[in-house]
Amino acid sequence: MNNFRVLLSGLLLTSASVVMAQGAKNIRINEVLTNNTANIQDEYGQREAWIELENTSFTTYNIRGMYFTTDRSVLDPDMSVPERIKRMSVIPSGDPRTQIGGRQHLLFFCNSTPTQGKLHLSLKVPMSEPVWIGFYNGNAVELIDSVTVPALAADQSYARHGDKWSVKSAENVTAGIENFIKTDETKDAYLKREDPHGIGITLLAMGIVFFCLALLFLFFWIFGLIMRHIETAKKVADVQPIKVVTKTVEVTHDIAHATGNILQDGLGKKGIDKEVYIAVISMALKQYQDDVHDVESGIITIRSQRTGWSDEGSQMTHFSTPVIPTSHNAPNIPTTPEIR
C-alpha cells in the first residue's frame, strides 16, 4: 500500500512537472532593445535597455522565479545549479504583472536594480555590442528560449517574426504589442498565422454557442413566468369580476369621504358635506320667497275648482230633450268639496 502511494505521488509530480514545463515553453523572447535613447521610459523617467516576453498560448502563465542571463557560461551542462543562479537575474515575485495573459506581452528593464521595481532586472546588457540572452525556467537548468542580438543603432530593436528575427527601425519599434502587423493581410491568413492549431477559433465558437443557449434559456424562462402570471390573473378575474371590484372601490371611496367629513366636522353632521346643508337652506329660502308654503301651520287647505271634465256630456245633451233625472238614476257629477 505504501509503495502504491509513493508511485502515485511520483506520477502526480511528474505530470505536474510536464504541465508546468509545457506552459513555460509558451513564454518566449519577442523583442529586445539595447540602446535606448528616445524610446519608452520607466517609472522614474529613465531610458534603459529592455526585453519583451510574449505568451504565445491562450492561457495565463506566471513567470515569477524564472531567470534571464547574458552569460554563456551557464550553457555548461556540468555547472551546478547554485553556480548558474549566481550568473542569472531572477524575475521577482509579488507583482501581478508577472501573470502574463494569453497572447499578451511584458517588458523588463535591464541594467537596473530590483529596488526600482519588480520589472527591473540587474541583467547587464551592452548598448552597442552583440549580446546573447538566455531565458531559463525556475529550476535554472532548462533553457526556455534564447537569442543573439546583434549590435543595434540607437533606438533600434531586434524583433521576432514567427521563427525569424529582424532589425526594426526606431519608428517601427512595437514595445508591448505584436511586432509585425500587415495591413494587406486577409483575416483568414491572420487567423491561420496567429492560431495555426485552431484552438482559439474552437474556443470562440463554443463560447458563442453556449452564450446563445444561455440567452434562449433566459428568454423562455422569463416568458414562462409572464404566461403563468397572466393565467393566474385570468383565474382571479373569473372568480372576482371586475365590476364587483369597481363597485367595492366606489363604496369604499364614499365611506372614506364620509369618514373624513366626520373626522373634520364632528359626529353632529354625520359625514354630510357643508355644501349639502347650504343647498337645503337655500332651497327653503327660495320657496319661502315664492310663497309656496301654506300660511297655516299644520292645516291642509283644499279649495274647490272646476275641472271641466264633464263639458263633453253637456254638449251631447244640448240638442236633446232634457230629461229630469230622478234621484234614483241621477248622474253622479262630482264636485270638488272644500275641506276645512
C-alpha positions in Angstrom: 0.0 0.0 0.0 2.8 2.4 0.9 4.6 1.5 -2.4 1.4 2.3 -4.3 1.2 5.7 -2.6 4.8 6.5 -3.4 4.2 5.5 -7.0 1.1 7.6 -7.3 2.8 10.6 -5.8 5.6 10.2 -8.2 3.3 10.1 -11.1 1.4 13.2 -10.0 4.6 15.1 -9.5 5.8 14.0 -12.9 2.6 15.0 -14.6 2.6 18.4 -12.8 6.2 19.0 -13.9 5.3 18.1 -17.5 2.3 20.5 -17.5 4.4 23.3 -16.0 7.2 22.8 -18.4 4.7 22.8 -21.3 3.3 26.1 -20.0 6.7 27.6 -19.7 7.5 26.7 -23.3 4.8 29.1 -24.4 6.8 32.0 -23.0 9.4 33.3 -25.4 11.6 36.3 -26.0 9.8 38.6 -28.5 11.7 41.8 -28.9 14.9 43.4 -27.5 16.1 47.0 -27.5 19.7 47.5 -26.2 20.4 51.2 -27.0 17.5 53.3 -25.6 18.0 57.0 -26.2 14.5 58.1 -27.2 12.3 55.1 -26.7 10.0 54.3 -23.7 10.8 55.4 -20.2 10.5 53.6 -16.9 8.6 54.8 -13.8 11.4 57.2 -13.0 11.7 58.8 -16.4 14.9 56.9 -17.3 15.5 55.2 -20.6 17.1 51.7 -20.2 17.5 48.6 -22.3 14.5 46.4 -22.3 13.5 42.8 -23.1 9.9 41.9 -24.1 8.4 38.5 -23.4 5.3 37.1 -25.1 2.8 34.4 -24.0 2.1 32.6 -27.2 -0.7 30.5 -25.7 -4.3 31.4 -24.8 -3.9 30.7 -21.1 -2.3 32.8 -18.3 1.1 31.8 -17.0 3.1 33.2 -14.1 6.8 33.7 -14.9 7.9 34.6 -11.4 11.0 32.8 -10.3 12.3 32.3 -13.9 15.7 33.6 -15.0 17.4 35.9 -17.6 21.1 35.7 -18.3 23.7 37.1 -20.7 26.5 34.8 -19.5 27.1 32.0 -22.0 29.0 30.0 -19.4 25.7 28.7 -18.0 25.4 26.6 -21.1 28.0 24.2 -19.5 25.9 21.2 -18.5 28.3 20.3 -15.7 27.8 23.6 -13.9 26.0 23.3 -10.6 22.6 25.0 -10.1 23.9 27.4 -7.4 26.7 28.5 -9.7 24.2 29.0 -12.5 21.9 31.1 -10.3 24.9 33.4 -9.5 25.2 34.2 -13.2 21.5 34.8 -13.7 18.9 37.5 -12.9 15.7 36.2 -11.3 12.2 37.6 -12.0 11.0 38.5 -8.6 7.5 37.6 -7.2 5.0 40.0 -5.7 3.9 41.8 -8.9 0.6 40.8 -10.6 2.0 41.8 -13.9 4.1 38.6 -13.9 0.8 36.8 -14.6 1.1 37.1 -18.4 -2.3 36.5 -20.0 -2.8 34.7 -23.3 -1.3 36.4 -26.3 0.0 39.2 -24.0 3.4 40.9 -23.7 5.5 42.1 -20.8 8.6 44.3 -20.7 11.6 44.1 -18.3 14.1 46.9 -17.9 17.8 45.8 -17.8 20.9 47.5 -16.4 18.8 48.4 -13.4 18.1 47.1 -9.9 15.0 45.3 -8.5 14.8 48.0 -5.8 13.3 50.3 -8.5 10.5 47.9 -9.3 9.6 44.2 -9.8 10.1 44.6 -13.5 13.6 46.0 -13.2 16.5 43.5 -13.5 20.2 43.7 -12.7 20.8 41.9 -16.0 23.8 43.5 -17.8 23.1 44.3 -21.5 25.7 46.3 -23.5 24.5 49.1 -25.6 26.3 48.8 -28.9 27.7 45.2 -28.9 26.2 41.9 -29.8 24.8 40.1 -26.8 23.4 36.6 -26.1 20.3 36.5 -23.9 19.0 33.3 -22.4 15.7 32.7 -20.7 15.6 29.8 -18.2 12.9 28.0 -16.3 12.6 28.3 -12.5 14.9 25.3 -12.0 17.8 27.3 -13.6 18.6 24.3 -15.7 16.0 24.2 -18.5 16.6 26.7 -21.3 13.2 28.0 -22.5 14.4 30.4 -25.2 17.5 32.3 -26.3 18.5 34.9 -28.9 21.7 36.5 -30.1 21.1 40.2 -30.5 23.4 42.0 -33.0 24.9 45.4 -32.4 22.0 47.9 -32.8 21.9 51.6 -33.5 20.2 54.0 -31.2 16.5 53.0 -30.6 16.6 50.1 -33.0 15.1 46.8 -31.8 15.6 43.1 -32.7 12.2 41.5 -33.1 10.8 38.1 -33.7 8.6 37.3 -36.7 7.5 33.7 -36.4 10.7 31.8 -36.2 12.8 34.6 -37.8 14.4 37.7 -36.3 15.0 41.1 -37.9 16.1 44.6 -37.0 13.4 47.2 -36.8 13.9 50.9 -37.2 13.3 53.3 -34.4 9.9 54.4 -35.7 8.7 50.8 -36.1 9.5 49.6 -32.6 6.5 47.9 -31.0 7.1 47.6 -27.3 4.2 45.8 -25.6 2.3 44.8 -28.7 2.6 42.5 -31.7 5.8 43.0 -33.7 4.5 43.0 -37.2 1.0 44.0 -38.3 0.2 43.5 -42.0 -2.4 45.9 -43.3 -2.9 43.9 -46.5 -3.2 40.6 -44.8 -6.6 38.9 -45.0 -8.4 37.8 -41.9 -8.1 34.1 -42.8 -4.3 34.5 -43.3 -4.0 36.4 -40.0 -6.1 33.7 -38.2 -4.0 30.9 -39.7 -0.8 32.7 -38.7 -1.9 33.5 -35.1 -3.8 30.3 -34.4 -2.3 27.5 -36.5 -3.9 24.7 -34.5 -7.4 26.2 -34.4 -7.6 26.3 -30.6 -8.7 29.9 -30.4 -11.4 29.7 -33.0 -12.7 26.5 -31.4 -13.0 28.1 -28.0 -14.6 31.2 -29.6 -17.2 29.1 -31.5 -18.0 27.1 -28.4 -18.3 30.2 -26.3 -20.7 31.8 -28.8 -22.9 28.6 -28.9 -23.1 28.4 -25.1 -23.8 32.1 -24.9 -26.7 31.8 -27.4 -28.1 28.8 -25.5 -27.9 30.7 -22.2 -29.8 33.6 -23.8 -32.5 31.3 -25.2 -32.9 29.7 -21.7 -33.2 33.0 -20.1 -35.8 34.2 -22.7 -38.0 31.2 -22.4 -37.7 31.2 -18.6 -38.9 34.8 -18.4 -41.6 34.2 -21.0 -42.9 31.2 -18.9 -43.1 33.4 -15.8 -45.1 36.0 -17.6 -47.5 33.5 -19.0 -48.0 31.9 -15.6 -48.8 35.3 -14.1 -51.3 36.0 -16.9 -53.1 32.7 -16.3 -53.3 33.5 -12.6 -54.7 36.9 -13.3 -57.4 35.4 -15.5 -58.4 33.0 -12.9 -58.7 35.7 -10.3 -60.7 37.9 -12.7 -63.1 35.0 -13.3 -63.6 34.4 -9.5 -63.9 38.1 -8.6 -65.3 40.0 -11.6 -64.1 43.5 -12.3 -67.5 45.1 -11.8 -67.7 43.9 -8.2 -64.2 45.1 -7.6 -65.1 48.5 -9.1 -68.3 48.8 -7.0 -66.3 47.9 -3.9 -63.9 50.6 -4.7 -66.7 53.2 -5.2 -68.4 52.3 -1.9 -65.0 52.3 -0.1 -64.4 55.8 -1.6 -67.8 57.1 -0.3 -67.2 55.6 3.1 -63.8 57.2 3.3 -65.2 60.5 2.2 -67.9 60.5 4.8 -65.4 59.3 7.4 -63.2 62.2 6.5 -66.1 64.7 6.9 -66.9 63.2 10.4 -63.3 63.5 11.5 -63.2 67.1 10.3 -66.6 68.4 11.4 -67.5 66.1 14.2 -70.3 63.5 14.6 -73.1 66.1 14.6 -73.2 66.3 10.8 -72.9 62.5 10.3 -70.5 62.8 7.4 -72.6 65.1 5.3 -70.9 67.9 3.4 -71.4 71.5 4.4 -72.5 72.2 0.8 -75.5 69.9 1.3 -76.7 71.9 4.3 -76.2 75.2 2.4 -78.2 73.8 -0.6 -81.1 72.7 1.6 -81.3 76.1 3.4 -81.1 78.0 0.1 -83.9 75.9 -1.3 -86.1 76.6 1.7 -85.5 80.3 1.5 -86.3 80.3 -2.2 -89.6 78.5 -1.6 -90.5 81.0 1.1 -89.8 83.9 -1.2 -92.0 82.3 -3.9 -94.9 81.9 -1.4 -95.0 78.2 -2.0 -95.6 77.2 1.6 -99.1 77.3 3.3 -99.8 80.1 5.6 -101.5 77.9 8.3 -99.3 75.8 10.3 -100.2 72.1 10.3 -103.5 72.6 8.2 -104.1 71.3 4.7 -106.4 73.5 2.6 -108.1 72.2 -0.5 -110.4 74.7 -2.3 -113.0 73.6 -4.9 -112.1 74.2 -8.5 -114.0 73.5 -11.7 -112.1 71.0 -13.8 -114.3 71.0 -16.9 -114.2 67.2 -17.3 -118.0 67.0 -17.8 -118.3 69.6 -20.6 -118.5 67.0 -23.3 -121.5 65.4 -21.7 -123.4 68.7 -21.6 -122.7 69.3 -25.2 -124.1 66.0 -26.2 -127.4 66.7 -24.4 -127.6 70.3 -25.7 -129.9 69.3 -28.7 -131.9 66.6 -27.0 -134.9 66.9 -24.8 -133.7 67.4 -21.3 -134.6 64.6 -19.0 -135.1 65.4 -15.5 -133.3 62.7 -13.7 -134.8 61.1 -10.8 -133.0 60.7 -7.6 -132.6 57.0 -8.5 -130.7 57.4 -11.8 -129.3 60.9 -11.5 -125.8 61.1 -12.7 -123.2 61.5 -10.1 -121.4 64.7 -11.1 -118.5 65.1 -8.8 -117.6 68.4 -7.4 -114.6 69.4 -5.6 -115.6 69.6 -2.0 -114.0 72.1 0.3 -112.4 70.6 3.2 -111.6 72.7 6.1 
